[in-house]
Amino acid sequence: MAIIIGHIGSDAGYTILYPDGTTYHSPGWAEGQTEDFLAAVHVVRSASTIKAPGVAAEVLKGARAFIEREIEAHVKSEPGDKVVLLVGG
């Protein structure tokens, strides 16, 4: 498991501490990227409460694909790593 220190999504970036002791400093996200990312995360949160059959699954398809692309672009990981996203608010 990696430990992330800092505010993901800030323009200042954040540091990731890996189990093998190595570190990686992410340079941060460009202006506007975090707003889109967090909006997609909120869509996922809201869609999870929809009870009508199939509706939540359809909403989640596009949001999930976008979130995964953003995580892959901004979080250094190795094949097989799992990313846990905690969003406050």
Secondary structure, DSSP 8 states (H G I E B T S, - for coil): --EEEE-TTSTT-EEEE-TTS-EEEE----TTHHHHHHHHHHHHHHHTT--STTHHHHHHHHHHHHHHHHHHHHS---TT---------
